[in-house]
Amino acid sequence: MKLDEAVLLGKQGEWVEVQVRGNPSDLQQWFVMLRNRDNKSYILADNDDEPIAMADLNALTQLIQCIGASEFTVFI
């Protein structure tokens, strides 16, 4: 799910669950999974459709707030 689209859908209250998970190919990084009202899951990606993965959970928190979510679950 591209970031711009995720922001638009977040403003509509589409996201029912947000998860932060460890990147299986790089254990130092985290990525965001979104689940919508239809129970479809998406990996959050930048606008070039590359998955967003980063080591800084604080930066991911800010990103999650931008897509309209107020809470998320971290899986370690």
N, CA and C atoms as an extended XYZ file, in Angstrom:
228
Properties=species:S:1:pos:R:3:atomname:S:1:resname:S:1:resid:I:1 pbc="F F F"
N         0.847       -1.166        0.000 N   MET     1
C         0.000        0.000        0.000 CA  MET     1
C         0.896        1.232        0.000 C   MET     1
N         0.760        2.037       -1.031 N   LYS     2
C         1.559        3.252       -1.133 CA  LYS     2
C         1.156        4.249       -0.048 C   LYS     2
N         2.133        4.996        0.429 N   LEU     3
C         1.949        5.912        1.551 CA  LEU     3
C         0.823        6.914        1.313 C   LEU     3
N         0.788        7.564        0.157 N   ASP     4
C        -0.258        8.557       -0.110 CA  ASP     4
C        -1.650        7.936       -0.036 C   ASP     4
N        -1.793        6.740       -0.569 N   GLU     5
C        -3.082        6.048       -0.533 CA  GLU     5
C        -3.442        5.662        0.904 C   GLU     5
N        -2.453        5.217        1.673 N   ALA     6
C        -2.678        4.842        3.070 CA  ALA     6
C        -3.148        6.041        3.890 C   ALA     6
N        -2.589        7.220        3.617 N   VAL     7
C        -3.003        8.436        4.319 CA  VAL     7
C        -4.462        8.757        4.000 C   VAL     7
N        -4.832        8.692        2.720 N   LEU     8
C        -6.217        8.968        2.322 CA  LEU     8
C        -7.197        7.989        2.971 C   LEU     8
N        -6.851        6.723        2.947 N   LEU     9
C        -7.722        5.714        3.556 CA  LEU     9
C        -7.776        5.869        5.077 C   LEU     9
N        -6.670        6.281        5.675 N   GLY    10
C        -6.646        6.517        7.115 CA  GLY    10
C        -7.578        7.640        7.519 C   GLY    10
N        -7.667        8.677        6.703 N   LYS    11
C        -8.588        9.789        6.985 CA  LYS    11
C       -10.039        9.325        6.943 C   LYS    11
N       -10.303        8.252        6.214 N   GLN    12
C       -11.653        7.689        6.120 CA  GLN    12
C       -11.905        6.652        7.217 C   GLN    12
N       -10.902        6.419        8.064 N   GLY    13
C       -11.043        5.446        9.145 CA  GLY    13
C       -11.015        4.006        8.684 C   GLY    13
N       -10.318        3.755        7.599 N   GLU    14
C       -10.298        2.417        6.991 CA  GLU    14
C        -9.462        1.414        7.785 C   GLU    14
N        -8.430        1.865        8.501 N   TRP    15
C        -7.512        0.938        9.158 CA  TRP    15
C        -8.066        0.482       10.501 C   TRP    15
N        -8.237       -0.817       10.649 N   VAL    16
C        -8.731       -1.378       11.899 CA  VAL    16
C        -7.593       -1.944       12.751 C   VAL    16
N        -6.457       -2.180       12.125 N   GLU    17
C        -5.312       -2.706       12.870 CA  GLU    17
C        -4.026       -2.298       12.178 C   GLU    17
N        -3.047       -1.910       12.996 N   VAL    18
C        -1.714       -1.584       12.495 CA  VAL    18
C        -0.721       -2.404       13.309 C   VAL    18
N         0.167       -3.065       12.617 N   GLN    19
C         1.186       -3.892       13.263 CA  GLN    19
C         2.574       -3.456       12.805 C   GLN    19
N         3.513       -3.498       13.728 N   VAL    20
C         4.922       -3.294       13.397 CA  VAL    20
C         5.606       -4.631       13.643 C   VAL    20
N         6.295       -5.106       12.628 N   ARG    21
C         6.937       -6.424       12.695 CA  ARG    21
C         8.403       -6.315       12.302 C   ARG    21
N         9.173       -7.258       12.804 N   GLY    22
C        10.580       -7.322       12.437 CA  GLY    22
C        10.746       -7.778       10.999 C   GLY    22
N        11.685       -7.158       10.319 N   ASN    23
C        11.980       -7.510        8.937 CA  ASN    23
C        12.739       -8.842        8.933 C   ASN    23
N        12.189       -9.894        8.330 N   PRO    24
C        12.864      -11.192        8.369 CA  PRO    24
C        14.209      -11.212        7.637 C   PRO    24
N        14.408      -10.306        6.692 N   SER    25
C        15.679      -10.292        5.970 CA  SER    25
C        16.716       -9.375        6.629 C   SER    25
N        16.306       -8.552        7.590 N   ASP    26
C        17.230       -7.678        8.318 CA  ASP    26
C        16.661       -7.459        9.708 C   ASP    26
N        17.167       -8.186       10.683 N   LEU    27
C        16.611       -8.176       12.033 CA  LEU    27
C        16.766       -6.833       12.745 C   LEU    27
N        17.497       -5.895       12.163 N   GLN    28
C        17.653       -4.565       12.742 CA  GLN    28
C        16.565       -3.598       12.267 C   GLN    28
N        15.697       -4.046       11.377 N   GLN    29
C        14.686       -3.166       10.804 CA  GLN    29
C        13.274       -3.658       11.104 C   GLN    29
N        12.337       -2.710       11.038 N   TRP    30
C        10.925       -2.955       11.278 CA  TRP    30
C        10.124       -2.492       10.073 C   TRP    30
N         8.966       -3.111        9.846 N   PHE    31
C         8.072       -2.662        8.785 CA  PHE    31
C         6.645       -2.616        9.331 C   PHE    31
N         5.758       -1.937        8.601 N   VAL    32
C         4.386       -1.714        9.053 CA  VAL    32
C         3.418       -2.524        8.189 C   VAL    32
N         2.515       -3.239        8.860 N   MET    33
C         1.427       -3.940        8.172 CA  MET    33
C         0.121       -3.288        8.590 C   MET    33
N        -0.761       -3.099        7.615 N   LEU    34
C        -2.058       -2.481        7.843 CA  LEU    34
C        -3.152       -3.489        7.516 C   LEU    34
N        -4.227       -3.471        8.308 N   ARG    35
C        -5.378       -4.326        8.005 CA  ARG    35
C        -6.609       -3.436        7.921 C   ARG    35
N        -7.377       -3.598        6.838 N   ASN    36
C        -8.543       -2.742        6.631 CA  ASN    36
C        -9.822       -3.426        7.109 C   ASN    36
N       -10.936       -2.762        6.897 N   ARG    37
C       -12.248       -3.268        7.347 CA  ARG    37
C       -12.630       -4.582        6.687 C   ARG    37
N       -12.107       -4.858        5.505 N   ASP    38
C       -12.397       -6.107        4.792 CA  ASP    38
C       -11.430       -7.220        5.168 C   ASP    38
N       -10.618       -6.989        6.212 N   ASN    39
C        -9.613       -7.948        6.691 CA  ASN    39
C        -8.510       -8.221        5.677 C   ASN    39
N        -8.266       -7.298        4.783 N   LYS    40
C        -7.141       -7.415        3.855 CA  LYS    40
C        -5.929       -6.743        4.490 C   LYS    40
N        -4.792       -7.383        4.371 N   SER    41
C        -3.556       -6.848        4.948 CA  SER    41
C        -2.659       -6.274        3.871 C   SER    41
N        -1.952       -5.221        4.230 N   TYR    42
C        -1.048       -4.535        3.306 CA  TYR    42
C         0.243       -4.193        4.027 C   TYR    42
N         1.338       -4.217        3.298 N   ILE    43
C         2.613       -3.707        3.805 CA  ILE    43
C         2.708       -2.258        3.355 C   ILE    43
N         3.035       -1.379        4.291 N   LEU    44
C         3.162        0.035        3.970 CA  LEU    44
C         4.408        0.262        3.115 C   LEU    44
N         4.220        0.964        2.011 N   ALA    45
C         5.317        1.218        1.072 CA  ALA    45
C         5.405        2.714        0.789 C   ALA    45
N         6.555        3.135        0.293 N   ASP    46
C         6.687        4.536       -0.107 CA  ASP    46
C         5.957        4.732       -1.438 C   ASP    46
N         5.978        5.943       -1.942 N   ASN    47
C         5.213        6.232       -3.157 CA  ASN    47
C         5.848        5.665       -4.422 C   ASN    47
N         7.064        5.095       -4.297 N   ASP    48
C         7.680        4.360       -5.397 CA  ASP    48
C         7.382        2.870       -5.283 C   ASP    48
N         6.499        2.518       -4.340 N   ASP    49
C         6.054        1.148       -4.090 CA  ASP    49
C         7.150        0.254       -3.523 C   ASP    49
N         8.114        0.847       -2.823 N   GLU    50
C         9.144        0.086       -2.110 CA  GLU    50
C         8.719       -0.024       -0.646 C   GLU    50
N         8.721       -1.222       -0.060 N   PRO    51
C         8.320       -1.356        1.343 CA  PRO    51
C         9.147       -0.439        2.248 C   PRO    51
N         8.463        0.186        3.190 N   ILE    52
C         9.133        1.061        4.151 CA  ILE    52
C         9.609        0.193        5.305 C   ILE    52
N        10.901        0.177        5.531 N   ALA    53
C        11.503       -0.555        6.644 CA  ALA    53
C        12.569        0.336        7.250 C   ALA    53
N        12.556        0.448        8.574 N   MET    54
C        13.559        1.281        9.238 CA  MET    54
C        13.898        0.734       10.611 C   MET    54
N        15.046        1.129       11.100 N   ALA    55
C        15.521        0.656       12.395 CA  ALA    55
C        14.946        1.472       13.549 C   ALA    55
N        14.492        2.672       13.284 N   ASP    56
C        14.031        3.588       14.326 CA  ASP    56
C        12.523        3.456       14.537 C   ASP    56
N        12.127        2.860       15.658 N   LEU    57
C        10.707        2.708       15.955 CA  LEU    57
C        10.019        4.053       16.169 C   LEU    57
N        10.758        5.038       16.669 N   ASN    58
C        10.177        6.369       16.856 CA  ASN    58
C         9.779        6.981       15.515 C   ASN    58
N        10.592        6.815       14.509 N   ALA    59
C        10.267        7.323       13.174 CA  ALA    59
C         9.048        6.589       12.608 C   ALA    59
N         8.973        5.288       12.854 N   LEU    60
C         7.797        4.539       12.396 CA  LEU    60
C         6.542        5.003       13.119 C   LEU    60
N         6.663        5.358       14.392 N   THR    61
C         5.523        5.868       15.151 CA  THR    61
C         4.972        7.134       14.510 C   THR    61
N         5.842        8.029       14.121 N   GLN    62
C         5.411        9.262       13.454 CA  GLN    62
C         4.733        8.949       12.127 C   GLN    62
N         5.270        7.999       11.402 N   LEU    63
C         4.692        7.593       10.125 CA  LEU    63
C         3.298        6.996       10.328 C   LEU    63
N         3.154        6.184       11.354 N   ILE    64
C         1.864        5.559       11.656 CA  ILE    64
C         0.828        6.623       12.022 C   ILE    64
N         1.243        7.639       12.750 N   GLN    65
C         0.332        8.733       13.079 CA  GLN    65
C        -0.111        9.469       11.814 C   GLN    65
N         0.777        9.589       10.846 N   CYS    66
C         0.442       10.270        9.585 CA  CYS    66
C        -0.642        9.539        8.804 C   CYS    66
N        -0.735        8.232        8.976 N   ILE    67
C        -1.757        7.482        8.237 CA  ILE    67
C        -3.059        7.368        9.025 C   ILE    67
N        -3.142        8.097       10.117 N   GLY    68
C        -4.399        8.179       10.844 CA  GLY    68
C        -4.611        7.152       11.925 C   GLY    68
N        -3.585        6.417       12.301 N   ALA    69
C        -3.733        5.417       13.355 CA  ALA    69
C        -3.255        6.006       14.684 C   ALA    69
N        -3.953        5.677       15.745 N   SER    70
C        -3.572        6.187       17.057 CA  SER    70
C        -2.917        5.118       17.932 C   SER    70
N        -2.983        3.871       17.481 N   GLU    71
C        -2.323        2.797       18.223 CA  GLU    71
C        -1.876        1.710       17.266 C   GLU    71
N        -0.903        0.925       17.724 N   PHE    72
C        -0.391       -0.189       16.929 CA  PHE    72
C         0.199       -1.226       17.854 C   PHE    72
N         0.396       -2.411       17.314 N   THR    73
C         0.993       -3.506       18.048 CA  THR    73
C         2.357       -3.810       17.463 C   THR    73
N         3.338       -4.031       18.359 N   VAL    74
C         4.685       -4.391       17.924 CA  VAL    74
C         4.895       -5.868       18.190 C   VAL    74
N         5.309       -6.593       17.163 N   PHE    75
C         5.630       -8.015       17.302 CA  PHE    75
C         7.145       -8.160       17.264 C   PHE    75
N         7.689       -8.746       18.325 N   ILE    76
C         9.143       -8.928       18.365 CA  ILE    76
C         9.505      -10.395       18.287 C   ILE    76
